[in-house]
Amino acid sequence: MLNSDRNRMKLNSDKWFSEVYPDDGCALSLELSEKLYEEQTPWQKLEVYQTTKFGNLMLLDGCVMLTGRDNFIYHEMMTHPALCMHSAPKKVLIIGGGDCGCLREVLKHPIVKNVHQVDLDERVTWASEKYFPELCESNNDPRAILSFTDGVVFIEQAAGNSYDVIIVDSVDPVGQAARLYSEEFYRACYSSLSENGILVAQSESPLFHRDLIKSMQTRMADAGFNDVTTLFFPQCTYPSGWWSASMAFKGSKPLNYRTVDFNTEYYNNDIHLAAQAVPQFLR
Ligand code: AG3
């Protein structure tokens, strides 16, 4: 396409989905080819579309949760760095993560003995099984348990020393989900982690939500964690296209990390180190 044609192209609202970020005066648009599903679940509005170039798209309450094309970056970064930094991550808990993308990555680690995924909304997993079957290919692994209940209540009732790694794959910190970003919640995670346990939680955009990242780091430290590190990575279909995950260590932050011996699309040893480089404005 010539540049002059490109400039004349307007977004036709029937063909395009846009997630608008009003606080930041911008939006992300994806070209749609078909609407595949829509449901108001007891918790949220769930929609699935087929896009022209990004594979299937899942929205929750109008926010992009994942696309077939780029979800691998997020799911690999939410799982492999933390699992590789733990010397023996045998028991893993995923809070949220109903699309099962994190679950699939966790189960790639042979050292993992069991993974419990706790998401509020069973319909998200149903939709993922139907429209993102590649993410759900390990759901029948005997090491996996899927529960559909409130993650905050679940972790408050969990016994001490229950998990080696806890992964919080949640939606943005609005409404009910805001509880997953509180110091109280991090305290409950701390208590249920084993001695050198690691917590990793999605922590939004470094460009748009720097105050949130800073306050998550502070709350994690205030909850008792010994060390906190944020990982940075691209995620082109989330606000600003740049995303983060924050890790909290119950013991001291390990200097060594295990190398994966299975296929990944984004994560590798160089990425493991590079993702920890902190931008100047977040120091
Ligand atoms: N969880 C984080 C999604 C946040 C995206 N925010 C937005 N589009 N406003 C994603 C779930 C993937 N397993």
py3Dmol code that shows the C-alpha trace and the ligand (Angstrom):
import py3Dmol

protein = """\
ATOM      1  CA  MET A   1       0.000   0.000   0.000  1.00  0.00           C
ATOM      2  CA  LEU A   2       1.268   3.451  -0.893  1.00  0.00           C
ATOM      3  CA  ASN A   3       1.751   5.904   1.929  1.00  0.00           C
ATOM      4  CA  SER A   4      -0.749   8.291   0.382  1.00  0.00           C
ATOM      5  CA  ASP A   5      -3.442   5.527   0.519  1.00  0.00           C
ATOM      6  CA  ARG A   6      -2.423   4.634   4.037  1.00  0.00           C
ATOM      7  CA  ASN A   7      -2.973   8.191   5.187  1.00  0.00           C
ATOM      8  CA  ARG A   8      -6.407   8.270   3.653  1.00  0.00           C
ATOM      9  CA  MET A   9      -7.500   5.027   5.350  1.00  0.00           C
ATOM     10  CA  LYS A  10     -10.015   5.684   8.102  1.00  0.00           C
ATOM     11  CA  LEU A  11     -10.972   3.221  10.801  1.00  0.00           C
ATOM     12  CA  ASN A  12     -14.460   1.977   9.960  1.00  0.00           C
ATOM     13  CA  SER A  13     -16.000   1.181  13.333  1.00  0.00           C
ATOM     14  CA  ASP A  14     -17.800  -1.982  12.130  1.00  0.00           C
ATOM     15  CA  LYS A  15     -14.545  -3.548  11.065  1.00  0.00           C
ATOM     16  CA  TRP A  16     -12.346  -2.410  13.921  1.00  0.00           C
ATOM     17  CA  PHE A  17     -12.307  -2.961  17.642  1.00  0.00           C
ATOM     18  CA  SER A  18     -10.664  -0.191  19.630  1.00  0.00           C
ATOM     19  CA  GLU A  19      -9.659  -0.228  23.254  1.00  0.00           C
ATOM     20  CA  VAL A  20      -9.518   3.420  24.254  1.00  0.00           C
ATOM     21  CA  TYR A  21      -7.227   4.528  27.089  1.00  0.00           C
ATOM     22  CA  PRO A  22      -8.917   7.817  28.060  1.00  0.00           C
ATOM     23  CA  ASP A  23      -6.375   8.741  30.735  1.00  0.00           C
ATOM     24  CA  ASP A  24      -3.578   8.563  28.190  1.00  0.00           C
ATOM     25  CA  GLY A  25      -5.350   9.990  25.156  1.00  0.00           C
ATOM     26  CA  CYS A  26      -4.759   7.024  22.905  1.00  0.00           C
ATOM     27  CA  ALA A  27      -6.247   3.755  21.713  1.00  0.00           C
ATOM     28  CA  LEU A  28      -5.311   0.435  20.196  1.00  0.00           C
ATOM     29  CA  SER A  29      -7.293  -0.915  17.240  1.00  0.00           C
ATOM     30  CA  LEU A  30      -7.480  -4.380  15.746  1.00  0.00           C
ATOM     31  CA  GLU A  31      -9.154  -5.212  12.440  1.00  0.00           C
ATOM     32  CA  LEU A  32     -11.929  -7.761  12.917  1.00  0.00           C
ATOM     33  CA  SER A  33     -13.181 -10.351  10.476  1.00  0.00           C
ATOM     34  CA  GLU A  34     -15.933 -11.957  12.558  1.00  0.00           C
ATOM     35  CA  LYS A  35     -17.624 -11.939  15.948  1.00  0.00           C
ATOM     36  CA  LEU A  36     -17.341 -15.426  17.392  1.00  0.00           C
ATOM     37  CA  TYR A  37     -18.927 -15.160  20.843  1.00  0.00           C
ATOM     38  CA  GLU A  38     -20.457 -12.822  23.381  1.00  0.00           C
ATOM     39  CA  GLU A  39     -21.780 -13.502  26.858  1.00  0.00           C
ATOM     40  CA  GLN A  40     -22.443 -11.583  30.037  1.00  0.00           C
ATOM     41  CA  THR A  41     -21.084 -14.029  32.616  1.00  0.00           C
ATOM     42  CA  PRO A  42     -22.003 -13.555  36.301  1.00  0.00           C
ATOM     43  CA  TRP A  43     -18.755 -11.553  36.603  1.00  0.00           C
ATOM     44  CA  GLN A  44     -17.991  -9.768  33.356  1.00  0.00           C
ATOM     45  CA  LYS A  45     -18.697  -9.306  29.662  1.00  0.00           C
ATOM     46  CA  LEU A  46     -16.796 -11.901  27.660  1.00  0.00           C
ATOM     47  CA  GLU A  47     -16.297 -11.449  23.917  1.00  0.00           C
ATOM     48  CA  VAL A  48     -14.295 -13.356  21.323  1.00  0.00           C
ATOM     49  CA  TYR A  49     -13.560 -12.085  17.808  1.00  0.00           C
ATOM     50  CA  GLN A  50     -11.585 -13.338  14.883  1.00  0.00           C
ATOM     51  CA  THR A  51      -9.189 -10.647  13.689  1.00  0.00           C
ATOM     52  CA  THR A  52      -7.641 -10.347  10.245  1.00  0.00           C
ATOM     53  CA  LYS A  53      -4.009 -10.567  11.382  1.00  0.00           C
ATOM     54  CA  PHE A  54      -3.854 -11.212  15.137  1.00  0.00           C
ATOM     55  CA  GLY A  55      -5.673 -14.525  15.366  1.00  0.00           C
ATOM     56  CA  ASN A  56      -8.556 -14.753  17.814  1.00  0.00           C
ATOM     57  CA  LEU A  57      -9.068 -11.940  20.305  1.00  0.00           C
ATOM     58  CA  MET A  58     -10.571 -12.273  23.794  1.00  0.00           C
ATOM     59  CA  LEU A  59     -12.010  -9.236  25.558  1.00  0.00           C
ATOM     60  CA  LEU A  60     -13.218  -8.974  29.153  1.00  0.00           C
ATOM     61  CA  ASP A  61     -15.331  -5.896  29.863  1.00  0.00           C
ATOM     62  CA  GLY A  62     -14.005  -4.388  26.633  1.00  0.00           C
ATOM     63  CA  CYS A  63     -10.324  -4.826  27.549  1.00  0.00           C
ATOM     64  CA  VAL A  64      -7.922  -6.917  25.477  1.00  0.00           C
ATOM     65  CA  MET A  65      -7.014 -10.061  27.423  1.00  0.00           C
ATOM     66  CA  LEU A  66      -5.181 -11.880  24.694  1.00  0.00           C
ATOM     67  CA  THR A  67      -4.727 -12.380  21.004  1.00  0.00           C
ATOM     68  CA  GLY A  68      -3.598 -15.560  19.339  1.00  0.00           C
ATOM     69  CA  ARG A  69      -0.649 -13.719  17.831  1.00  0.00           C
ATOM     70  CA  ASP A  70       1.127 -12.106  20.764  1.00  0.00           C
ATOM     71  CA  ASN A  71      -0.025 -13.796  24.009  1.00  0.00           C
ATOM     72  CA  PHE A  72       3.082 -15.983  24.075  1.00  0.00           C
ATOM     73  CA  ILE A  73       5.264 -13.094  25.259  1.00  0.00           C
ATOM     74  CA  TYR A  74       3.090 -12.324  28.286  1.00  0.00           C
ATOM     75  CA  HIS A  75       2.523 -15.952  29.245  1.00  0.00           C
ATOM     76  CA  GLU A  76       6.194 -16.879  28.977  1.00  0.00           C
ATOM     77  CA  MET A  77       7.298 -13.827  30.986  1.00  0.00           C
ATOM     78  CA  MET A  78       4.707 -14.423  33.697  1.00  0.00           C
ATOM     79  CA  THR A  79       5.988 -17.941  34.269  1.00  0.00           C
ATOM     80  CA  HIS A  80       9.517 -18.899  33.174  1.00  0.00           C
ATOM     81  CA  PRO A  81      11.609 -16.210  34.927  1.00  0.00           C
ATOM     82  CA  ALA A  82      10.042 -16.968  38.339  1.00  0.00           C
ATOM     83  CA  LEU A  83      10.055 -20.741  37.863  1.00  0.00           C
ATOM     84  CA  CYS A  84      13.684 -20.680  36.712  1.00  0.00           C
ATOM     85  CA  MET A  85      14.754 -18.576  39.699  1.00  0.00           C
ATOM     86  CA  HIS A  86      13.323 -21.067  42.183  1.00  0.00           C
ATOM     87  CA  SER A  87      15.635 -24.002  42.809  1.00  0.00           C
ATOM     88  CA  ALA A  88      12.786 -26.547  42.933  1.00  0.00           C
ATOM     89  CA  PRO A  89       9.342 -25.147  42.055  1.00  0.00           C
ATOM     90  CA  LYS A  90       7.250 -28.229  42.780  1.00  0.00           C
ATOM     91  CA  LYS A  91       3.966 -26.668  43.901  1.00  0.00           C
ATOM     92  CA  VAL A  92       2.600 -23.777  41.846  1.00  0.00           C
ATOM     93  CA  LEU A  93      -0.555 -21.690  42.297  1.00  0.00           C
ATOM     94  CA  ILE A  94      -2.033 -19.522  39.533  1.00  0.00           C
ATOM     95  CA  ILE A  95      -4.591 -16.934  40.642  1.00  0.00           C
ATOM     96  CA  GLY A  96      -6.670 -15.741  37.678  1.00  0.00           C
ATOM     97  CA  GLY A  97      -5.254 -16.999  34.396  1.00  0.00           C
ATOM     98  CA  GLY A  98      -8.548 -18.606  33.341  1.00  0.00           C
ATOM     99  CA  ASP A  99      -7.487 -18.689  29.690  1.00  0.00           C
ATOM    100  CA  CYS A 100      -4.881 -21.296  30.771  1.00  0.00           C
ATOM    101  CA  GLY A 101      -1.962 -19.652  28.939  1.00  0.00           C
ATOM    102  CA  CYS A 102       0.151 -19.474  32.115  1.00  0.00           C
ATOM    103  CA  LEU A 103      -0.913 -22.987  33.079  1.00  0.00           C
ATOM    104  CA  ARG A 104       0.393 -24.375  29.803  1.00  0.00           C
ATOM    105  CA  GLU A 105       3.790 -22.680  30.294  1.00  0.00           C
ATOM    106  CA  VAL A 106       4.107 -23.831  33.940  1.00  0.00           C
ATOM    107  CA  LEU A 107       3.411 -27.430  32.925  1.00  0.00           C
ATOM    108  CA  LYS A 108       6.345 -27.317  30.500  1.00  0.00           C
ATOM    109  CA  HIS A 109       8.635 -27.511  33.558  1.00  0.00           C
ATOM    110  CA  PRO A 110       9.175 -31.203  34.357  1.00  0.00           C
ATOM    111  CA  ILE A 111      10.189 -30.295  37.930  1.00  0.00           C
ATOM    112  CA  VAL A 112       6.653 -29.010  38.663  1.00  0.00           C
ATOM    113  CA  LYS A 113       4.639 -31.647  40.540  1.00  0.00           C
ATOM    114  CA  ASN A 114       1.303 -29.836  40.731  1.00  0.00           C
ATOM    115  CA  VAL A 115      -0.298 -26.597  39.567  1.00  0.00           C
ATOM    116  CA  HIS A 116      -3.529 -25.284  41.007  1.00  0.00           C
ATOM    117  CA  GLN A 117      -5.288 -22.637  38.914  1.00  0.00           C
ATOM    118  CA  VAL A 118      -7.936 -20.611  40.728  1.00  0.00           C
ATOM    119  CA  ASP A 119     -10.056 -18.276  38.595  1.00  0.00           C
ATOM    120  CA  LEU A 120     -13.377 -16.724  39.494  1.00  0.00           C
ATOM    121  CA  ASP A 121     -14.999 -17.178  36.091  1.00  0.00           C
ATOM    122  CA  GLU A 122     -15.430 -20.646  34.638  1.00  0.00           C
ATOM    123  CA  ARG A 123     -16.739 -19.148  31.373  1.00  0.00           C
ATOM    124  CA  VAL A 124     -13.304 -17.710  30.544  1.00  0.00           C
ATOM    125  CA  THR A 125     -11.828 -21.207  30.607  1.00  0.00           C
ATOM    126  CA  TRP A 126     -14.776 -22.533  28.607  1.00  0.00           C
ATOM    127  CA  ALA A 127     -14.221 -19.843  25.944  1.00  0.00           C
ATOM    128  CA  SER A 128     -10.486 -20.459  25.894  1.00  0.00           C
ATOM    129  CA  GLU A 129     -10.981 -24.189  25.388  1.00  0.00           C
ATOM    130  CA  LYS A 130     -13.222 -23.414  22.437  1.00  0.00           C
ATOM    131  CA  TYR A 131     -11.459 -20.455  20.805  1.00  0.00           C
ATOM    132  CA  PHE A 132      -7.839 -20.790  22.018  1.00  0.00           C
ATOM    133  CA  PRO A 133      -7.411 -24.595  22.138  1.00  0.00           C
ATOM    134  CA  GLU A 134      -3.631 -24.225  21.828  1.00  0.00           C
ATOM    135  CA  LEU A 135      -3.533 -22.558  25.272  1.00  0.00           C
ATOM    136  CA  CYS A 136      -5.555 -25.382  26.815  1.00  0.00           C
ATOM    137  CA  GLU A 137      -3.611 -28.284  25.357  1.00  0.00           C
ATOM    138  CA  SER A 138      -2.211 -29.250  28.796  1.00  0.00           C
ATOM    139  CA  ASN A 139      -5.423 -28.821  30.802  1.00  0.00           C
ATOM    140  CA  ASN A 140      -5.759 -32.578  31.181  1.00  0.00           C
ATOM    141  CA  ASP A 141      -2.226 -32.985  32.514  1.00  0.00           C
ATOM    142  CA  PRO A 142      -2.607 -35.017  35.739  1.00  0.00           C
ATOM    143  CA  ARG A 143      -0.526 -32.373  37.573  1.00  0.00           C
ATOM    144  CA  ALA A 144      -3.135 -29.646  36.885  1.00  0.00           C
ATOM    145  CA  ILE A 145      -6.118 -28.789  39.090  1.00  0.00           C
ATOM    146  CA  LEU A 146      -8.585 -26.130  37.949  1.00  0.00           C
ATOM    147  CA  SER A 147     -10.885 -24.466  40.498  1.00  0.00           C
ATOM    148  CA  PHE A 148     -13.406 -21.706  39.933  1.00  0.00           C
ATOM    149  CA  THR A 149     -13.666 -19.593  43.037  1.00  0.00           C
ATOM    150  CA  ASP A 150     -12.508 -16.270  44.493  1.00  0.00           C
ATOM    151  CA  GLY A 151      -8.694 -16.193  44.535  1.00  0.00           C
ATOM    152  CA  VAL A 152      -8.552 -13.737  47.444  1.00  0.00           C
ATOM    153  CA  VAL A 153     -10.686 -15.934  49.692  1.00  0.00           C
ATOM    154  CA  PHE A 154      -8.762 -18.989  48.472  1.00  0.00           C
ATOM    155  CA  ILE A 155      -5.352 -17.589  49.427  1.00  0.00           C
ATOM    156  CA  GLU A 156      -6.600 -16.315  52.785  1.00  0.00           C
ATOM    157  CA  GLN A 157      -7.651 -19.868  53.637  1.00  0.00           C
ATOM    158  CA  ALA A 158      -4.520 -21.570  52.257  1.00  0.00           C
ATOM    159  CA  ALA A 159      -2.209 -23.248  54.760  1.00  0.00           C
ATOM    160  CA  GLY A 160       1.336 -21.977  55.269  1.00  0.00           C
ATOM    161  CA  ASN A 161       4.092 -23.506  53.169  1.00  0.00           C
ATOM    162  CA  SER A 162       1.636 -24.611  50.448  1.00  0.00           C
ATOM    163  CA  TYR A 163       3.310 -23.211  47.313  1.00  0.00           C
ATOM    164  CA  ASP A 164       6.772 -22.590  45.913  1.00  0.00           C
ATOM    165  CA  VAL A 165       5.607 -20.115  43.262  1.00  0.00           C
ATOM    166  CA  ILE A 166       2.394 -18.050  43.086  1.00  0.00           C
ATOM    167  CA  ILE A 167       1.480 -16.408  39.766  1.00  0.00           C
ATOM    168  CA  VAL A 168      -1.152 -13.661  39.733  1.00  0.00           C
ATOM    169  CA  ASP A 169      -2.493 -13.386  36.180  1.00  0.00           C
ATOM    170  CA  SER A 170      -5.277 -10.900  36.779  1.00  0.00           C
ATOM    171  CA  VAL A 171      -7.161  -8.181  34.936  1.00  0.00           C
ATOM    172  CA  ASP A 172      -6.422  -4.469  35.507  1.00  0.00           C
ATOM    173  CA  PRO A 173      -6.721  -3.245  39.135  1.00  0.00           C
ATOM    174  CA  VAL A 174     -10.328  -2.103  38.882  1.00  0.00           C
ATOM    175  CA  GLY A 175     -13.440  -3.357  40.701  1.00  0.00           C
ATOM    176  CA  GLN A 176     -13.098  -6.714  42.440  1.00  0.00           C
ATOM    177  CA  ALA A 177      -9.663  -7.276  40.884  1.00  0.00           C
ATOM    178  CA  ALA A 178      -8.208  -4.330  42.839  1.00  0.00           C
ATOM    179  CA  ARG A 179      -8.075  -6.663  45.860  1.00  0.00           C
ATOM    180  CA  LEU A 180      -5.392  -8.675  44.045  1.00  0.00           C
ATOM    181  CA  TYR A 181      -3.059  -5.666  44.233  1.00  0.00           C
ATOM    182  CA  SER A 182      -3.407  -4.980  47.960  1.00  0.00           C
ATOM    183  CA  GLU A 183      -0.824  -5.378  50.709  1.00  0.00           C
ATOM    184  CA  GLU A 184      -3.252  -7.634  52.535  1.00  0.00           C
ATOM    185  CA  PHE A 185      -3.398  -9.987  49.561  1.00  0.00           C
ATOM    186  CA  TYR A 186       0.408 -10.018  49.273  1.00  0.00           C
ATOM    187  CA  ARG A 187       0.609 -10.867  52.976  1.00  0.00           C
ATOM    188  CA  ALA A 188      -1.664 -13.850  52.447  1.00  0.00           C
ATOM    189  CA  CYS A 189       0.519 -14.939  49.493  1.00  0.00           C
ATOM    190  CA  TYR A 190       3.623 -14.562  51.659  1.00  0.00           C
ATOM    191  CA  SER A 191       2.144 -16.808  54.349  1.00  0.00           C
ATOM    192  CA  SER A 192       1.173 -19.562  51.945  1.00  0.00           C
ATOM    193  CA  LEU A 193       4.576 -19.609  50.202  1.00  0.00           C
ATOM    194  CA  SER A 194       7.309 -22.027  51.218  1.00  0.00           C
ATOM    195  CA  GLU A 195      10.675 -20.878  52.544  1.00  0.00           C
ATOM    196  CA  ASN A 196      12.221 -19.496  49.345  1.00  0.00           C
ATOM    197  CA  GLY A 197       8.894 -18.918  47.644  1.00  0.00           C
ATOM    198  CA  ILE A 198       8.388 -16.441  44.797  1.00  0.00           C
ATOM    199  CA  LEU A 199       5.319 -14.364  43.959  1.00  0.00           C
ATOM    200  CA  VAL A 200       4.926 -12.946  40.453  1.00  0.00           C
ATOM    201  CA  ALA A 201       2.079 -10.625  39.502  1.00  0.00           C
ATOM    202  CA  GLN A 202       1.222  -8.824  36.286  1.00  0.00           C
ATOM    203  CA  SER A 203       1.936  -5.128  36.898  1.00  0.00           C
ATOM    204  CA  GLU A 204       0.586  -3.184  33.905  1.00  0.00           C
ATOM    205  CA  SER A 205       2.394  -0.681  31.666  1.00  0.00           C
ATOM    206  CA  PRO A 206       5.651   0.965  32.755  1.00  0.00           C
ATOM    207  CA  LEU A 207       4.752   3.993  30.622  1.00  0.00           C
ATOM    208  CA  PHE A 208       1.111   4.446  31.667  1.00  0.00           C
ATOM    209  CA  HIS A 209       1.066   2.971  35.168  1.00  0.00           C
ATOM    210  CA  ARG A 210       4.409   3.750  36.746  1.00  0.00           C
ATOM    211  CA  ASP A 211       2.819   4.773  40.041  1.00  0.00           C
ATOM    212  CA  LEU A 212       1.052   1.419  40.214  1.00  0.00           C
ATOM    213  CA  ILE A 213       4.323  -0.454  39.636  1.00  0.00           C
ATOM    214  CA  LYS A 214       6.035   1.581  42.369  1.00  0.00           C
ATOM    215  CA  SER A 215       3.171   1.025  44.801  1.00  0.00           C
ATOM    216  CA  MET A 216       3.062  -2.713  44.047  1.00  0.00           C
ATOM    217  CA  GLN A 217       6.771  -2.909  44.808  1.00  0.00           C
ATOM    218  CA  THR A 218       6.242  -1.043  48.075  1.00  0.00           C
ATOM    219  CA  ARG A 219       3.246  -3.150  49.084  1.00  0.00           C
ATOM    220  CA  MET A 220       5.138  -6.372  48.348  1.00  0.00           C
ATOM    221  CA  ALA A 221       8.034  -5.218  50.522  1.00  0.00           C
ATOM    222  CA  ASP A 222       5.642  -4.051  53.264  1.00  0.00           C
ATOM    223  CA  ALA A 223       3.959  -7.466  53.164  1.00  0.00           C
ATOM    224  CA  GLY A 224       7.271  -8.953  54.281  1.00  0.00           C
ATOM    225  CA  PHE A 225       8.981  -9.967  51.044  1.00  0.00           C
ATOM    226  CA  ASN A 226      12.730  -9.675  51.162  1.00  0.00           C
ATOM    227  CA  ASP A 227      13.366  -8.508  47.611  1.00  0.00           C
ATOM    228  CA  VAL A 228      11.306  -7.243  44.675  1.00  0.00           C
ATOM    229  CA  THR A 229      12.185  -7.136  40.973  1.00  0.00           C
ATOM    230  CA  THR A 230      10.124  -5.990  37.996  1.00  0.00           C
ATOM    231  CA  LEU A 231      10.441  -7.571  34.559  1.00  0.00           C
ATOM    232  CA  PHE A 232       9.778  -5.483  31.435  1.00  0.00           C
ATOM    233  CA  PHE A 233       8.685  -6.841  28.086  1.00  0.00           C
ATOM    234  CA  PRO A 234       6.786  -5.806  24.950  1.00  0.00           C
ATOM    235  CA  GLN A 235       3.099  -6.658  24.649  1.00  0.00           C
ATOM    236  CA  CYS A 236       1.798  -4.810  21.627  1.00  0.00           C
ATOM    237  CA  THR A 237      -1.939  -5.346  22.236  1.00  0.00           C
ATOM    238  CA  TYR A 238      -1.940  -4.054  25.849  1.00  0.00           C
ATOM    239  CA  PRO A 239      -2.029  -0.350  26.783  1.00  0.00           C
ATOM    240  CA  SER A 240       1.132   1.407  25.470  1.00  0.00           C
ATOM    241  CA  GLY A 241       2.478  -1.833  24.006  1.00  0.00           C
ATOM    242  CA  TRP A 242       4.938  -2.177  26.872  1.00  0.00           C
ATOM    243  CA  TRP A 243       4.177  -4.343  29.878  1.00  0.00           C
ATOM    244  CA  SER A 244       5.591  -5.626  33.170  1.00  0.00           C
ATOM    245  CA  ALA A 245       5.444  -8.354  35.794  1.00  0.00           C
ATOM    246  CA  SER A 246       6.664  -7.843  39.347  1.00  0.00           C
ATOM    247  CA  MET A 247       8.340 -10.595  41.328  1.00  0.00           C
ATOM    248  CA  ALA A 248       8.653 -10.749  45.105  1.00  0.00           C
ATOM    249  CA  PHE A 249      11.072 -13.081  46.871  1.00  0.00           C
ATOM    250  CA  LYS A 250      10.483 -14.490  50.331  1.00  0.00           C
ATOM    251  CA  GLY A 251      14.177 -15.285  50.686  1.00  0.00           C
ATOM    252  CA  SER A 252      17.021 -13.398  49.067  1.00  0.00           C
ATOM    253  CA  LYS A 253      16.800 -12.900  45.335  1.00  0.00           C
ATOM    254  CA  PRO A 254      18.596 -15.856  43.721  1.00  0.00           C
ATOM    255  CA  LEU A 255      21.623 -14.971  41.654  1.00  0.00           C
ATOM    256  CA  ASN A 256      21.452 -18.136  39.611  1.00  0.00           C
ATOM    257  CA  TYR A 257      18.606 -19.410  37.551  1.00  0.00           C
ATOM    258  CA  ARG A 258      17.877 -22.697  35.821  1.00  0.00           C
ATOM    259  CA  THR A 259      17.869 -22.872  32.016  1.00  0.00           C
ATOM    260  CA  VAL A 260      14.779 -24.195  30.239  1.00  0.00           C
ATOM    261  CA  ASP A 261      15.166 -27.334  28.155  1.00  0.00           C
ATOM    262  CA  PHE A 262      11.955 -27.008  26.162  1.00  0.00           C
ATOM    263  CA  ASN A 263      10.807 -24.763  23.322  1.00  0.00           C
ATOM    264  CA  THR A 264       9.848 -21.165  23.975  1.00  0.00           C
ATOM    265  CA  GLU A 265       9.047 -18.415  21.487  1.00  0.00           C
ATOM    266  CA  TYR A 266      10.247 -15.384  23.457  1.00  0.00           C
ATOM    267  CA  TYR A 267      11.945 -16.356  26.715  1.00  0.00           C
ATOM    268  CA  ASN A 268      15.611 -17.382  26.797  1.00  0.00           C
ATOM    269  CA  ASN A 269      18.645 -16.760  29.021  1.00  0.00           C
ATOM    270  CA  ASP A 270      19.414 -13.371  27.491  1.00  0.00           C
ATOM    271  CA  ILE A 271      15.797 -12.221  27.861  1.00  0.00           C
ATOM    272  CA  HIS A 272      15.814 -13.418  31.477  1.00  0.00           C
ATOM    273  CA  LEU A 273      18.597 -10.958  32.283  1.00  0.00           C
ATOM    274  CA  ALA A 274      17.616  -8.158  29.898  1.00  0.00           C
ATOM    275  CA  ALA A 275      14.005  -8.038  31.174  1.00  0.00           C
ATOM    276  CA  GLN A 276      15.321  -7.078  34.618  1.00  0.00           C
ATOM    277  CA  ALA A 277      17.071  -3.920  33.399  1.00  0.00           C
ATOM    278  CA  VAL A 278      15.245  -1.040  35.097  1.00  0.00           C
ATOM    279  CA  PRO A 279      14.394   2.092  33.073  1.00  0.00           C
ATOM    280  CA  GLN A 280      15.809   5.261  34.622  1.00  0.00           C
ATOM    281  CA  PHE A 281      12.382   6.706  35.472  1.00  0.00           C
ATOM    282  CA  LEU A 282      11.565   3.686  37.606  1.00  0.00           C
ATOM    283  CA  ARG A 283      14.742   3.617  39.635  1.00  0.00           C
TER     284      ARG A 283
END
"""
ligand_1 = """\
13
AG3
N -4.136 -10.322 32.054
C -3.703 -8.940 32.019
C -4.503 -8.123 31.085
C -4.469 -6.665 31.304
C -4.732 -5.979 30.026
N -5.254 -4.674 30.209
C -5.958 -4.005 29.258
N -6.084 -4.483 28.060
N -6.472 -2.863 29.569
C -4.201 -11.005 30.824
C -4.676 -12.394 30.919
C -3.886 -13.277 30.021
N -3.765 -14.577 30.557
"""
view = py3Dmol.view(width=600, height=400)
view.addModel(protein, "pdb")
view.setStyle({"model": 0}, {"cartoon": {"style": "trace"}})
view.addModel(ligand_1, "xyz")
view.setStyle({"model": 1}, {"stick": {}})
view.zoomTo()
view.show()
